[in-house]
Amino acid sequence: MTPTTEATDRIELVFSLFDADGNGYLELSDFDLMSDRVVAAVPDAHEATADRLAGAFRRYGETLLNELDANGDGRVSPEEFTSVVLNPQRFDATVDEFAEALAAMGDPDGDGFVARPEFVSLMIAIGFQRPNIETLFQAFGPDAEDRIRVSTWAEGIRDYYRPEKSGIPGDHLVPAETR
């Protein structure tokens, strides 16, 4: 399957963000750094929810290293990472776990909704740009109380990794000059 241009742009962006130490490769330590930043973004989250997200980050990193480190150097290059978008079925379970855990982190009161402040805090902690975050939140169709459903966000995260998808809310996260 040939990924859409939008999917390629999305995957390049997420690689750059997951490379938390900025060395040009994904290593398990990058996922630990990212996890610490994202968990700290919602201090009111329940400990179990924060632990779930930290575990999802760790398993995401472990899965990528196990599946994509073609040369066995203990890290994933940008070229190795692009196979995520080319073979999504290999990563569906990992992406599902990550999507559910991240979306749940934005719902500290457990009401099934993510309010804009938590959404923005989490997305900034990941490294996305605020204008893109705001546009994405609007694309998810917030309710009158300026909230989106946890399930809507989780599905949006899943869509972000699908190679056949274009014109999805997650495309708003890619800066316009990249598109």
Secondary structure in CASP SS format (residue, H / E / C, confidence):
PFRMAT SS
TARGET T0000
AUTHOR 0000-0000-0000
METHOD secondary structure of the structure
MODEL  1
M C 1.00
T C 1.00
P C 1.00
T C 1.00
T H 1.00
E H 1.00
A H 1.00
T H 1.00
D H 1.00
R H 1.00
I H 1.00
E H 1.00
L H 1.00
V H 1.00
F H 1.00
S H 1.00
L H 1.00
F H 1.00
D C 1.00
A C 1.00
D C 1.00
G C 1.00
N C 1.00
G C 1.00
Y C 1.00
L E 1.00
E C 1.00
L H 1.00
S H 1.00
D H 1.00
F H 1.00
D H 1.00
L H 1.00
M H 1.00
S H 1.00
D H 1.00
R H 1.00
V H 1.00
V H 1.00
A H 1.00
A C 1.00
V C 1.00
P C 1.00
D C 1.00
A C 1.00
H C 1.00
E H 1.00
A H 1.00
T H 1.00
A H 1.00
D H 1.00
R H 1.00
L H 1.00
A H 1.00
G H 1.00
A H 1.00
F H 1.00
R H 1.00
R H 1.00
Y H 1.00
G H 1.00
E H 1.00
T H 1.00
L H 1.00
L H 1.00
N H 1.00
E H 1.00
L H 1.00
D C 1.00
A C 1.00
N C 1.00
G C 1.00
D C 1.00
G C 1.00
R C 1.00
V E 1.00
S C 1.00
P H 1.00
E H 1.00
E H 1.00
F H 1.00
T C 1.00
S H 1.00
V H 1.00
V H 1.00
L H 1.00
N C 1.00
P H 1.00
Q H 1.00
R H 1.00
F C 1.00
D H 1.00
A H 1.00
T H 1.00
V H 1.00
D H 1.00
E H 1.00
F H 1.00
A H 1.00
E H 1.00
A H 1.00
L H 1.00
A H 1.00
A H 1.00
M H 1.00
G C 1.00
D C 1.00
P C 1.00
D C 1.00
G C 1.00
D C 1.00
G C 1.00
F E 1.00
V E 1.00
A E 1.00
R H 1.00
P H 1.00
E H 1.00
F H 1.00
V H 1.00
S H 1.00
L H 1.00
M H 1.00
I H 1.00
A H 1.00
I H 1.00
G C 1.00
F C 1.00
Q C 1.00
R H 1.00
P H 1.00
N H 1.00
I H 1.00
E H 1.00
T H 1.00
L H 1.00
F H 1.00
Q H 1.00
A H 1.00
F C 1.00
G C 1.00
P C 1.00
D C 1.00
A C 1.00
E C 1.00
D C 1.00
R E 1.00
I E 1.00
R E 1.00
V H 1.00
S H 1.00
T H 1.00
W H 1.00
A H 1.00
E H 1.00
G H 1.00
I H 1.00
R H 1.00
D H 1.00
Y H 1.00
Y C 1.00
R C 1.00
P C 1.00
E C 1.00
K C 1.00
S C 1.00
G C 1.00
I C 1.00
P H 1.00
G H 1.00
D H 1.00
H H 1.00
L H 1.00
V C 1.00
P C 1.00
A C 1.00
E C 1.00
T C 1.00
R C 1.00
END
